[in-house]
Amino acid sequence: MKSKLILILLIFSAFSIGLGVYNAKRNMVKWDQFEKEFQEKTFEMSKKTGFIRSAISEPVLSPNQESKEKNITEENANKNPQKPYQPTSQDPLNHISKEIQKVKSFQDLIDFQNDELDLVLESKDKAELANVSREVILQLSQCLKNKKCLEDKVSEDPNYEFQNTRSYQLLERALHTAIILSEESPRLSHDFSREMTQSVLDIQNTEIQNLGLELITTTDNLTDESFNYLLKKAPQLQPESRAVLFSQTERFTRGQDQKRSLYLNELKRELNRDAESAVEILKYLQFVKLSEQELVKVSKSLCQFYSSGKSQSLDAIEYHHSLYQSAKGHNISLKKMCQN
């Protein structure tokens, strides 16, 4: 009797996993269809506004001609029905555990017809959605980091946009969902650990790194360990992501002398790196509260750019520096700082 019960449980478990994978593949077909319909609608809208017609010299069709063209299109669609979704070796479904794929929250996550905010607000089990998001982030970030789920066309064509891969789109969506969940339900923030976010920051993509930084500063009060880790990680990040890091971590140093001193030293070092880094940092200074004395201290690193003469980079540095001063009520020019 006991062995029969175990056999029944095993059969039921196998059936559940199979059903989950089937639903995941079905949603991928819907994903394909959603993207296709979106592109078609965009194309039709472009034709109506004249952009496509003027670009390709498309003749204006009469109502009868349009009707005939529509019938031909429908006939061709019937002759070539949509093929079932077949995941490739680089497909995200092949790198996410089947146990996660069978969960309803995963089906909701890969249904791109709902944006992330609606996904969270309409979720009936936010704890389950948080668990699914965490697992997707962990598994896909490792997969992308190890270049096991980069689509072939990405490695073959250096001009192909990384953002167009399914793995990227799903990872970005999971990160957005995790951030919203953490803000809506702070009790769920412990589901998104610093260790999980570290793997995200290893992916050399600005948008992914920015989302990883937003997630870690939303869910972590930045203990000394986390804070030190981020500052050490800064040199390995993309230029914009380094700027985001310094803009988002400053608030955690207020009233803490040791952290503040370390932060200012690292900020000064970052401004000293190169002109591109300096410009990016200055763009994001609007989110940072520096006293006039602190601003003078870190700005000394920018004086090196005067030695190379007037340049476009120096113009951008001076512009964003003065913009920050105006916003914060400071009144000392960068050039004067460097002359003293």
Secondary structure as UniProt FT lines:
FT   HELIX           2..49
FT   HELIX           51..56
FT   HELIX           63..79
FT   TURN            89..90
FT   HELIX           92..95
FT   HELIX           98..101
FT   HELIX           104..109
FT   TURN            112..113
FT   HELIX           116..122
FT   HELIX           126..145
FT   TURN            146..147
FT   HELIX           152..156
FT   TURN            158..159
FT   HELIX           162..164
FT   HELIX           166..184
FT   HELIX           186..191
FT   HELIX           194..201
FT   HELIX           206..219
FT   HELIX           224..233
FT   HELIX           234..236
FT   HELIX           239..249
FT   HELIX           250..253
FT   TURN            254..255
FT   HELIX           257..271
FT   TURN            272..273
FT   HELIX           275..283
FT   HELIX           284..287
FT   HELIX           292..299
FT   HELIX           300..303
FT   HELIX           304..307
FT   HELIX           312..328
FT   HELIX           334..339
//
